[in-house]
Amino acid sequence: MPPQPFRVLLCTLAAVLAGLVAPLAHAQDLLIGQVSSQTSPVTAVNAKGLYAGMNVYFSHINAKGGIDGRMIKLINKDDQLIPGKMTELTREFIADKNVLALAGYQNTAGITELAKQNIAGEGGIAMISPFQGDKSIVSAANFFPFRTGYPDEVVAMIKEALLTEKKRVVVVYQSATYGPAMMQLAQELSKREGLNVVSYVKMDTTAQAKLDAVIKEVVVAVAKESPDAVMLLLGGRPAPELVKQLRSSPAESAQLYLMSVVPAADVVKVAGEAQARGIVITQAVPFPFSATLPLVREYQKLMKLHAPDEQFSFSTLEGFVTAKITVEALKRASPNPTREKVLKAISNMGELDLGGVYVNYSPQARNGWGGVDLVVIGAGGRLLR
């Protein structure tokens, strides 16, 4: 056994070293949970874009030292679009106290169930910028939306149809989730604004086993009205296939309008470039291909730096914005952010300038970006304003 003075010196040295090492030993990543399916062909394009865009901005922050020396880590769980799976995976995130917030969720049915069960509210965790524009959903407790609501997209469609003097319009709407509500809104607006909608056609999107037959029935119903415009208030796998069949029907010359949830790349892939050309798509996030906004200039710069092989897209920009909002909440919750601090910080954030694009979160209201862009599929599948 060493002499007493030496033992004291050893203990003192050990204590000093422990004090130096402790911050490193206890430093933890700041975990953000995301549920979206990158394996389902229905959601893969948008899911991969969201994930890539979020990681680009997190990589930018981490390269500068993170937040108080702690790195941000995005954890993705794949629900494979299985009913109830998103709820299960979200409960797993909530059970892990190291997960400080949820962000960039995707899957309308799953997010609807989360809102219905008030899972984010009961879990005391922020749900930041879900890929969802149904205001009845994103108004749920602890939801902080970025994207414009679906009603704004419908308004934009109707205004464009009026501006281009469409005379016979058919509205096709999905039977589930936001479909019926958007159809009712279209009815109200068209009557008020004087747009002649000759038919509202419901597509039973719950009948996945006989979806091909359902699509054919819808095409027949649309074609018999001889429309000069068709508004498709639906998403998922049926949308590109319906476009393909409409373009091969007597209604082939009708102007088609799609919602932002339908990736243009999927339409081009399924329907073909020639058939997709000229389709108008409402977009719920700013135009990512033209650096007119400070936000888009920053996005393009950091995409080239941290993901040079990744294409610019609406979904990568939306993921980028989601991460930017998340980082601001983490910074305001520092030092030593906790789930509770993050929720309090974002709930009282007020107006946040993301670079010429604003969100405003307060105890009274949680408002995302209020704009809608209209884009057209052009030659080569390029999106044009």
Order of alpha helices (4+ residues) and beta strands (2+ residues): alpha-beta-alpha-beta-alpha-beta-alpha-alpha-beta-alpha-beta-alpha-beta-alpha-beta-alpha-beta-alpha-beta-alpha-alpha-beta-alpha-alpha-alpha-beta-beta-beta-beta-beta
